Amino acid sequence: MCGKAVTVFLLVALSVVFLVPFAWMLLTSLKSMEEVYQRTIFPTKLHFDNYILAVTQIPFLRYAWNTIVITALCVVGTVISSAMVAYSMSKVRWNGKKYLFPIIVATMMIPYQVTLIPLYMIWNKLGLIGSIAPLVVPAFFGGAYYIFLLRQFFKSIPDSLLEAAEIDGAGEVRIFAQIMLPLCKPAMASVAIFTFINTWSDFMGPMLYLNRQESYTLSIGLQAFLQQHYVQWGILMAASAIFTIPMIVLFFFAQKYFIEGITVTGVKG
C-alpha cells in the first residue's frame, strides 16, 4: 500500500512539473503586455483578442497549411518505407541482411547536427533549397529507429503464418500488404505519432531549407512575434498554444495505440 502511494505521488508530481510550462503558456496567452511583466499568475482580464491577433498578424493559415502538407507527406513516407525495410529485415530471406541491419541501427548514434552541412550542400547542388523536397524526400527512405521498432514487431509474428500464405500462392507483396500490415497497426500507429510530433515541431529543418516566406512552416513563422527590441509575449504564447493543440489532441486520442505499439515491440522480438 505504501509503495503504491509513493508511486502515485511521484506520478502526480511529475505530471505537475510537465504541466507547469503548458499552464504558464495558456495563462500568458490571455494577458496584456503590461500584465506579462507583472508578478501575477492569473490575468485580471482575459484577452482572447491575443488569439485573433496571433492568426491575423502573420499568414498563420498559410503557415499552417504548409506545416500540414509537410507533416502528412513525412508521416505517409516514413510509415510505408520503414515498414517495407523492417519486413525485409525480419521475414525476407536474402544474403547480407544480418550485416546491413547493425549498420542501420548504428546510424542512430550519428547526431542530426553532424549531417546538416553535408545534406545542405547536396540539396544545394540539386537546386532544391527553398522547396519542401529536403524536408519530405528523406522520409521516403525510412528511419533507423522506426525500422528497428517495426522489425521487432514483425519478428514476433510466427513464420508459420507466412508459410501458410505461401502455400496458398501468396507472394511477398501480398503477404506484406494483406497479412503483415494489418497485424502491425499498433506499431505503425506509434511510428506515425512519433513522426507527426517530430515533423510538426521541427524547427531546424525548415529554418535551414526554406528561404521564402510563403513556404514557411508554423515553427519558424512564429519568429515574427520576436521583435528586435521587444517580444509580444501574449500574442506569441497564443500562437504557440494553437501550434501545440494538434499534438496534444493526437496523443490524447491515439494514446492507446501508441502505448500498445511501444509495449509490444519492447516485449517481443
SEKOLTI-29750 format. One line per field, with one value per residue (C-alpha): residue number from 0; residue in one letter; x negated, y negated, z. Coordinates in Angstrom, 3 decimals, always signed. Example, Ala and Ser with C-alpha at 12.3 -4.5 7.8 and 13.67 -1.06 7.14 Angstrom:
nr <- c(0	1)
rest <- c(A	S)
c1 <- c(-12.300	-13.670)
c2 <- c(+4.500	+1.060)
c3 <- c(+7.800	+7.140)
***
This chain:
nr <- c(0	1	2	3	4	5	6	7	8	9	10	11	12	13	14	15	16	17	18	19	20	21	22	23	24	25	26	27	28	29	30	31	32	33	34	35	36	37	38	39	40	41	42	43	44	45	46	47	48	49	50	51	52	53	54	55	56	57	58	59	60	61	62	63	64	65	66	67	68	69	70	71	72	73	74	75	76	77	78	79	80	81	82	83	84	85	86	87	88	89	90	91	92	93	94	95	96	97	98	99	100	101	102	103	104	105	106	107	108	109	110	111	112	113	114	115	116	117	118	119	120	121	122	123	124	125	126	127	128	129	130	131	132	133	134	135	136	137	138	139	140	141	142	143	144	145	146	147	148	149	150	151	152	153	154	155	156	157	158	159	160	161	162	163	164	165	166	167	168	169	170	171	172	173	174	175	176	177	178	179	180	181	182	183	184	185	186	187	188	189	190	191	192	193	194	195	196	197	198	199	200	201	202	203	204	205	206	207	208	209	210	211	212	213	214	215	216	217	218	219	220	221	222	223	224	225	226	227	228	229	230	231	232	233	234	235	236	237	238	239	240	241	242	243	244	245	246	247	248	249	250	251	252	253	254	255	256	257	258	259	260	261	262	263	264	265	266	267	268)
rest <- c(M	C	G	K	A	V	T	V	F	L	L	V	A	L	S	V	V	F	L	V	P	F	A	W	M	L	L	T	S	L	K	S	M	E	E	V	Y	Q	R	T	I	F	P	T	K	L	H	F	D	N	Y	I	L	A	V	T	Q	I	P	F	L	R	Y	A	W	N	T	I	V	I	T	A	L	C	V	V	G	T	V	I	S	S	A	M	V	A	Y	S	M	S	K	V	R	W	N	G	K	K	Y	L	F	P	I	I	V	A	T	M	M	I	P	Y	Q	V	T	L	I	P	L	Y	M	I	W	N	K	L	G	L	I	G	S	I	A	P	L	V	V	P	A	F	F	G	G	A	Y	Y	I	F	L	L	R	Q	F	F	K	S	I	P	D	S	L	L	E	A	A	E	I	D	G	A	G	E	V	R	I	F	A	Q	I	M	L	P	L	C	K	P	A	M	A	S	V	A	I	F	T	F	I	N	T	W	S	D	F	M	G	P	M	L	Y	L	N	R	Q	E	S	Y	T	L	S	I	G	L	Q	A	F	L	Q	Q	H	Y	V	Q	W	G	I	L	M	A	A	S	A	I	F	T	I	P	M	I	V	L	F	F	F	A	Q	K	Y	F	I	E	G	I	T	V	T	G	V	K	G)
c1 <- c(+0.000	-2.829	-4.656	-1.540	-1.068	-4.666	-4.196	-1.026	-2.703	-5.682	-3.423	-1.342	-4.485	-5.941	-2.619	-2.625	-6.210	-5.334	-2.059	-3.508	-5.083	-1.875	+0.241	-2.120	-1.788	+2.024	+2.160	-0.337	+1.638	+4.584	+2.610	+1.985	-1.548	-1.563	-0.453	-3.080	-5.846	-3.946	-4.218	-0.757	+0.103	+3.652	+4.712	+7.077	+8.848	+8.941	+7.503	+8.856	+8.013	+4.428	+5.583	+7.184	+4.008	+1.917	+3.826	+4.085	+0.676	-1.128	+0.038	+0.973	+3.289	+0.675	-1.985	+0.442	+1.224	-2.486	-3.042	-0.126	-1.331	-4.918	-3.818	-1.326	-3.875	-6.508	-4.116	-3.000	-6.533	-8.086	-5.432	-5.423	-9.181	-10.087	-7.558	-8.938	-12.540	-11.587	-9.705	-12.670	-14.981	-12.807	-10.990	-12.510	-15.462	-18.396	-22.137	-23.675	-20.763	-22.474	-25.332	-23.222	-20.820	-23.535	-24.774	-21.254	-20.944	-24.415	-23.305	-21.122	-24.331	-25.133	-23.783	-21.498	-23.687	-26.664	-24.814	-23.392	-26.209	-26.741	-22.999	-22.652	-25.456	-23.796	-20.383	-22.004	-23.783	-20.424	-18.900	-16.170	-16.919	-13.760	-11.425	-9.922	-11.855	-14.725	-12.151	-9.943	-12.099	-14.249	-11.051	-10.511	-13.779	-12.785	-14.270	-16.660	-14.652	-11.346	-12.841	-14.099	-10.721	-8.758	-11.318	-10.862	-7.120	-7.464	-9.790	-7.074	-4.771	-5.140	-6.801	-4.156	-1.616	-3.733	-4.421	-0.681	-0.167	-2.937	-1.292	+1.919	-0.036	-0.601	-3.735	-5.870	-3.905	-0.564	-1.883	-3.253	-0.164	+2.631	+1.142	-1.754	-0.494	+2.928	+1.196	-1.248	+1.247	+0.254	-3.434	-2.643	-0.479	-3.448	-5.674	-3.032	-2.678	-6.439	-6.838	-3.929	-5.278	-8.865	-7.868	-5.190	-7.553	-10.701	-12.469	-15.980	-14.972	-12.528	-14.853	-17.723	-15.960	-13.013	-14.107	-10.806	-8.180	-5.285	-6.769	-7.401	-6.031	-4.473	-7.615	-9.629	-6.655	-6.224	-9.524	-7.610	-6.481	-10.096	-10.772	-14.200	-13.512	-10.632	-8.669	-4.885	-4.624	-0.847	-0.387	-3.382	-2.006	+1.423	-0.121	-2.202	+0.929	+2.658	-0.513	-0.621	+3.046	+2.818	+0.036	+1.970	+5.203	+3.408	+1.684	+4.902	+6.930	+4.101	+2.618	+3.971	+2.324	-0.880	-1.347	-0.290	-2.760	-5.671	-4.833	-4.511	-7.685	-9.576	-8.490	-8.506	-11.302)
c2 <- c(+0.000	-2.368	-1.577	-2.315	-5.652	-6.634	-5.704	-7.758	-10.712	-10.598	-10.356	-13.315	-15.334	-14.609	-15.483	-18.850	-19.514	-18.802	-20.742	-23.931	-25.213	-24.484	-26.220	-29.218	-29.407	-29.399	-31.986	-34.256	-33.999	-35.628	-38.524	-42.023	-43.246	-45.105	-42.079	-39.818	-41.720	-41.961	-39.378	-37.975	-34.378	-34.821	-37.601	-40.204	-40.354	-37.628	-38.935	-36.462	-39.010	-37.732	-34.627	-36.745	-38.809	-35.631	-34.450	-37.814	-39.431	-36.745	-34.489	-31.910	-29.846	-29.706	-28.553	-26.024	-24.610	-24.290	-22.504	-20.132	-19.227	-18.571	-16.611	-14.465	-13.579	-12.743	-10.543	-8.590	-8.262	-7.217	-4.639	-2.967	-2.956	-1.920	+0.923	+2.195	+2.141	+3.705	+6.508	+7.269	+7.266	+9.639	+12.032	+11.926	+14.275	+12.588	+12.508	+9.651	+8.511	+9.643	+7.281	+4.395	+4.169	+3.383	+0.624	-0.841	-0.730	-2.266	-5.347	-6.269	-7.219	-9.913	-13.289	-15.114	-18.215	-16.329	-15.727	-19.242	-20.752	-17.745	-17.436	-21.152	-21.002	-18.051	-19.721	-22.968	-21.151	-19.700	-23.188	-22.230	-24.731	-26.747	-23.841	-21.252	-18.418	-18.382	-18.033	-15.411	-13.199	-11.690	-10.429	-8.033	-6.255	-5.164	-5.987	-3.815	-3.926	-3.273	-0.391	+1.134	+0.630	+2.294	+5.063	+6.095	+6.328	+8.287	+10.784	+11.537	+12.805	+16.597	+17.718	+20.440	+17.751	+16.618	+20.202	+20.910	+17.850	+19.001	+22.411	+20.622	+18.928	+15.513	+13.633	+11.316	+8.206	+9.779	+11.195	+7.792	+5.809	+8.144	+10.011	+8.140	+4.562	+5.266	+7.127	+4.328	+1.458	+0.619	+0.362	-1.650	-3.973	-4.551	-5.360	-7.720	-9.556	-9.896	-11.180	-13.603	-15.163	-15.379	-16.882	-19.231	-20.717	-20.649	-23.999	-23.312	-21.729	-24.418	-27.184	-25.686	-24.816	-27.217	-30.694	-32.073	-33.420	-31.845	-28.397	-28.877	-26.427	-27.426	-26.654	-29.377	-31.618	-32.284	-34.159	-37.127	-37.879	-38.116	-41.770	-43.403	-45.473	-43.618	-40.388	-40.270	-37.566	-37.432	-37.009	-34.673	-32.402	-32.429	-31.354	-28.735	-27.374	-26.990	-25.388	-22.873	-21.827	-19.344	-17.374	-17.186	-16.139	-13.491	-11.961	-12.077	-10.112	-7.817	-7.144	-3.581	-2.627	-4.450	-2.638	+0.697	+0.357	-0.570	+2.196	+4.950	+4.033	+3.741	+7.112	+9.302	+9.880)
c3 <- c(+0.000	+0.909	-2.331	-4.364	-2.586	-3.325	-6.976	-7.246	-5.537	-7.904	-10.947	-9.779	-9.021	-12.455	-14.080	-12.328	-13.439	-17.069	-16.932	-15.423	-18.693	-20.603	-17.948	-17.983	-21.765	-21.596	-18.801	-20.567	-23.799	-22.012	-20.506	-21.776	-22.446	-19.117	-17.097	-18.653	-16.861	-13.574	-10.795	-11.332	-12.086	-13.309	-15.697	-14.263	-17.608	-20.231	-23.506	-26.044	-28.709	-28.478	-30.336	-33.052	-33.402	-33.496	-36.559	-38.312	-37.708	-39.719	-42.612	-39.972	-42.168	-44.922	-42.486	-41.009	-44.452	-45.268	-41.968	-42.569	-46.080	-44.980	-41.911	-43.843	-46.522	-43.913	-41.926	-45.006	-46.361	-43.061	-42.169	-45.591	-46.194	-42.647	-42.740	-46.050	-44.830	-41.492	-43.246	-45.487	-42.469	-40.449	-42.804	-46.287	-46.849	-48.581	-48.156	-46.255	-44.101	-40.897	-41.760	-43.041	-40.100	-37.497	-39.801	-39.965	-36.177	-35.786	-37.729	-34.744	-32.932	-35.513	-34.302	-36.711	-36.462	-37.920	-41.188	-41.581	-43.645	-45.983	-46.586	-47.231	-49.793	-51.546	-51.738	-52.848	-55.694	-56.730	-56.716	-54.244	-51.476	-50.892	-51.666	-49.327	-51.004	-48.453	-45.674	-47.337	-49.571	-46.740	-45.092	-48.012	-47.196	-43.711	-40.335	-38.340	-35.114	-36.856	-38.844	-35.608	-33.925	-36.734	-37.194	-33.568	-34.155	-37.403	-35.716	-33.163	-35.939	-36.424	-39.643	-39.919	-40.804	-43.741	-44.819	-44.889	-47.074	-49.422	-49.728	-50.750	-53.535	-51.977	-52.989	-50.889	-51.862	-50.986	-47.709	-46.761	-47.763	-46.665	-43.712	-42.149	-42.336	-40.746	-37.915	-37.122	-36.845	-33.233	-34.142	-37.274	-35.167	-32.853	-35.825	-37.227	-33.894	-33.447	-36.994	-36.673	-33.481	-34.756	-38.106	-36.775	-34.184	-36.342	-36.347	-37.613	-40.926	-42.129	-40.941	-42.933	-46.188	-46.518	-47.608	-48.900	-46.528	-48.434	-47.789	-44.049	-41.506	-38.193	-36.205	-37.974	-38.746	-35.027	-35.065	-36.474	-32.914	-31.726	-32.492	-32.295	-29.180	-27.517	-27.611	-27.933	-25.298	-25.102	-28.849	-29.114	-26.392	-28.043	-31.347	-29.529	-27.848	-31.213	-32.573	-29.696	-29.731	-32.679	-30.966	-27.700	-29.419	-31.489	-28.489	-26.434	-28.977	-30.146	-26.716	-26.634	-29.922	-29.022	-25.706	-27.195	-30.057	-27.785	-25.282	-27.872	-29.749	-26.492	-25.088	-28.190	-30.660)
***
